[in-house]
Amino acid sequence: MAGTSTPALAAAVSNAGGLGSIGVAAMKAEAARKSIHETRALTRKPFNVNVFCHAPAKLDTARDAAWLAYLAPEFARFDATPPTALSEIYTSFVADDAMFAMLVEERPAVVSFHFGLPQQEKIDALHDAGITLLASATNLAEARAVEAAGVDAIVAQGYEAGGHRGRFEDLGDRVPTDDEQLGTLALVRLIVTHTSVPVIAAGGIMDGAGIAAVLALGAQAAQLGTAFVACPESAADAAYRERLTGANPPRTALIRAISGRPARGFVNRLYALEQTADRPDLPAYPVTYDAGKAINAAAKAKGNSDYAAQWAGQAAPLARAMPAAELVGVLRAELHETLDALRDLATTF
Amino acid sequence: MAGTSTPALAAAVSNAGGLGSIGVAAMKAEAARKSIHETRALTRKPFNVNVFCHAPAKLDTARDAAWLAYLAPEFARFDATPPTALSEIYTSFVADDAMFAMLVEERPAVVSFHFGLPQQEKIDALHDAGITLLASATNLAEARAVEAAGVDAIVAQGYEAGGHRGRFEDLGDRVPTDDEQLGTLALVRLIVTHTSVPVIAAGGIMDGAGIAAVLALGAQAAQLGTAFVACPESAADAAYRERLTGANPPRTALIRAISGRPARGFVNRLYALEQTADRPDLPAYPVTYDAGKAINAAAKAKGNSDYAAQWAGQAAPLARAMPAAELVGVLRAELHETLDALRDLATTF
């Protein structure tokens, strides 16, 4: 939830008994340090700091220019012009030594990796600093890699999940079928059965019934993202909140044309532009995001949110707008209700 | 499980306390009647009869010929030639009055619909005959249509599920992105929350933990398909069983080139042929299946199973080869174990 999480949201969740998270992947080390300090000012409880471990972008100015040319008519709709060039707008944790040094210094209770694993020596050093480590996996091969690296828990990210697919390999623009697309139910059960590391289930979980379901599958915990986006403490803007909690939320899809990697969100104009048969290849991740943010800014300046990155999981229609602490309480109550109902059910067969 | 289910498998499941099913979609009415009689000879318990409600195929001889020409080199690998023409190898229930009349006469306890709903007067007549009706849904719009038709329960078919996607609309060959692709966890929770009809969860459920999970989501029951394919009572051949229970099962994908509609199975040579950029359009469903069965027969005659329809869900690596009655007993025991563990867990937070 880089860009949507806030210190206030993370602290509220941690204070209420959950494990709050701040996403610092799009920040430089010093901004991330500030975010950690802000969160610590609001809670004395443990929280998680999430970083991205994708392969650093390979620049390709011709490809970038072709994409910008393709988007030029979209900019023109808002009396704007595309940027003249694109850049890698943030640095992967695997190449960000300042971020690594900051985390070893600050020692947040938990650090989580997405899109892969950092170098083993970084994993070991973070461990030596007393940090509990998590890493996401979207299939069994990735889960086994997480286990082999000695990471403390696997975040099993099912196909339902909002936001970026955590796949380790980004096999390029024209290979959409290599993703195993494992739904949360299948993925969690496969990973629980085939690894011996604690599993945190993610994807499509919006309420206590969903949490109970993944506990039944053998997960030790559930990770909820979309469920917290409509909380007043998140950084989501009004248009995003309105789509999340409105009467007819749009459907979600894996969209690549916003950032350069597949990420699940409400379908938007960039998704439509991605689906055309004659579009040029996308720039690398996160270079595409530079263009995505630019066209969104141009549109938003004219009151248009059709290009916004509004990440949301498949169960987004179950989102609720309430303060995060209250939501954690509701989730706990629903979980107990569900477990009570299952106990009664067990006597009937 | 048309083609894989058998009267022996259905009866064994029903006798063990489940609801066995026979898939008669690919049969004519009299063969289906015989299958019902055979099942009744093996069990006095209720069982389900599954039919397909797709739109009848639109024939297009030029398109069919182009597809056969595309497959000709594949036939040549096995010293065979493609058929000279393709046909609609079985009739949709919506157009099969003999099947409808047979079901009203035979009155199986349960009939289930896939790919949509039949005419309302057929639904009403089957109800009047005392038959409990089920229909699959892959999204909320389909679930609401099932509820509106007065069908007794919704089979929520998640993206994990093996076999044909039950989508009501088949929007043609070149529209792969219209499917909401809802994972079982998200789909079941959405349908339970937004409809008031009992829900039967399907997709990725292979053991008692999976059953407990969907009960937690509010489903009234779980439907397992892939879990029963390796039972000795199924009609699966040796190659299919070997892939299911071997050390490294292949990954699954939604394959369209076998039958003409997306169906999840182990990736095979036809899947690869479907993914090429320059392939011709596929014939209609189930006309494509005529070609798929022909190339599979040619290959199988030479000991090759690369073209076989080996339907399997995403959690196929959890399949177990044991008699169906024994499997039902194991599932029941696992379900109780899981519910017991959840009861203990509830006391810890």
Chai-1 contact restraints between the chains, C-beta under 6 A:
chainA,res_idxA,chainB,res_idxB,connection_type,confidence,min_distance_angstrom,max_distance_angstrom,comment,restraint_id
A,G158,B,G183,contact,1.0,0.0,6.0,A-B,restraint_1
A,Y159,B,G183,contact,1.0,0.0,6.0,A-B,restraint_2
A,E160,B,G183,contact,1.0,0.0,6.0,A-B,restraint_3
A,E160,B,A186,contact,1.0,0.0,6.0,A-B,restraint_4
A,E180,B,R251,contact,1.0,0.0,6.0,A-B,restraint_5
A,L182,B,Q314,contact,1.0,0.0,6.0,A-B,restraint_6
A,G183,B,G158,contact,1.0,0.0,6.0,A-B,restraint_7
A,G183,B,Y159,contact,1.0,0.0,6.0,A-B,restraint_8
A,G183,B,E160,contact,1.0,0.0,6.0,A-B,restraint_9
A,G183,B,G183,contact,1.0,0.0,6.0,A-B,restraint_10
A,G183,B,T184,contact,1.0,0.0,6.0,A-B,restraint_11
A,G183,B,G204,contact,1.0,0.0,6.0,A-B,restraint_12
A,T184,B,G183,contact,1.0,0.0,6.0,A-B,restraint_13
A,T184,B,L185,contact,1.0,0.0,6.0,A-B,restraint_14
A,L185,B,T184,contact,1.0,0.0,6.0,A-B,restraint_15
A,L185,B,L185,contact,1.0,0.0,6.0,A-B,restraint_16
A,L185,B,G204,contact,1.0,0.0,6.0,A-B,restraint_17
A,A186,B,E160,contact,1.0,0.0,6.0,A-B,restraint_18
A,A186,B,G204,contact,1.0,0.0,6.0,A-B,restraint_19
A,A186,B,Q314,contact,1.0,0.0,6.0,A-B,restraint_20
A,A186,B,A315,contact,1.0,0.0,6.0,A-B,restraint_21
A,R189,B,G210,contact,1.0,0.0,6.0,A-B,restraint_22
A,R189,B,A315,contact,1.0,0.0,6.0,A-B,restraint_23
A,G204,B,G183,contact,1.0,0.0,6.0,A-B,restraint_24
A,G204,B,L185,contact,1.0,0.0,6.0,A-B,restraint_25
A,G204,B,A186,contact,1.0,0.0,6.0,A-B,restraint_26
A,A209,B,A216,contact,1.0,0.0,6.0,A-B,restraint_27
A,A209,B,L217,contact,1.0,0.0,6.0,A-B,restraint_28
A,A209,B,G218,contact,1.0,0.0,6.0,A-B,restraint_29
A,G210,B,R189,contact,1.0,0.0,6.0,A-B,restraint_30
A,A212,B,A216,contact,1.0,0.0,6.0,A-B,restraint_31
A,A213,B,A213,contact,1.0,0.0,6.0,A-B,restraint_32
A,A213,B,A216,contact,1.0,0.0,6.0,A-B,restraint_33
A,A213,B,L217,contact,1.0,0.0,6.0,A-B,restraint_34
A,A216,B,A209,contact,1.0,0.0,6.0,A-B,restraint_35
A,A216,B,A212,contact,1.0,0.0,6.0,A-B,restraint_36
A,A216,B,A213,contact,1.0,0.0,6.0,A-B,restraint_37
A,A216,B,A216,contact,1.0,0.0,6.0,A-B,restraint_38
A,A216,B,T338,contact,1.0,0.0,6.0,A-B,restraint_39
A,L217,B,A209,contact,1.0,0.0,6.0,A-B,restraint_40
A,L217,B,A213,contact,1.0,0.0,6.0,A-B,restraint_41
A,G218,B,A209,contact,1.0,0.0,6.0,A-B,restraint_42
A,R251,B,E180,contact,1.0,0.0,6.0,A-B,restraint_43
A,Q275,B,T177,contact,1.0,0.0,6.0,A-B,restraint_44
A,Q314,B,L182,contact,1.0,0.0,6.0,A-B,restraint_45
A,Q314,B,A186,contact,1.0,0.0,6.0,A-B,restraint_46
A,A315,B,A186,contact,1.0,0.0,6.0,A-B,restraint_47
A,A315,B,R189,contact,1.0,0.0,6.0,A-B,restraint_48
A,T338,B,A216,contact,1.0,0.0,6.0,A-B,restraint_49
A,L339,B,L342,contact,1.0,0.0,6.0,A-B,restraint_50
A,L339,B,A346,contact,1.0,0.0,6.0,A-B,restraint_51
A,L342,B,L339,contact,1.0,0.0,6.0,A-B,restraint_52
A,L342,B,L342,contact,1.0,0.0,6.0,A-B,restraint_53
A,R343,B,R343,contact,1.0,0.0,6.0,A-B,restraint_54
A,A346,B,L339,contact,1.0,0.0,6.0,A-B,restraint_55
